[in-house]
Amino acid sequence: MHKLSGFILGFLILLFSSTSWADGLTLSHTDPAWKDGKGDVPGKGICRRNGGKGMSPPLKVSNIPEGTVKLLINFTDEDYGSEGGHGAFELKLSRNTEVDIASIQGEGSDKMPPNMKGVGQHHCGSCGGTYYLGPCSGGRGHFYIVYVYAKNADGKELAKGKLPLGQY
């Protein structure tokens, strides 16, 4: 009986640890210039005032749970400010389990795809644009990341994920 209870306990631990992985969003870069978030942010992603193009990274979000009607996307400098300080967006979905999020132009443009809207202004008032600011660290050596949350019609979080963007 002791061996059987040990087997059952081990099985339950494996089951619940696998379930927690299944509940998370899977995020990936679709542009190899972003090097899967390893190393430096590519030049096209750096803010325009520092010589870049100010483009957000194009992303793929997979493992989106049933009942998700929108994704909340928060671009963040982990070393400065709060989550979403480099832009916060909402992407409306309809029955998607996977979606590609196109790159958008920041600093001087607030144009977004029709199913996307800005929901949080970036923290730089003198950089232009409202809803996206490419990595633009005044201190250099900062680490950038994107957080994505799957939400249902009531705003309840169904899943989340995060993806490194790199260092600048």
Summary of the structure (lengths in Angstrom):
residues: 168
radius of gyration: 18.4
end to end distance: 57.7
largest distance: 69.7
contacts: 517
relative contact order: 0.23
helix: 20%
strand: 32%
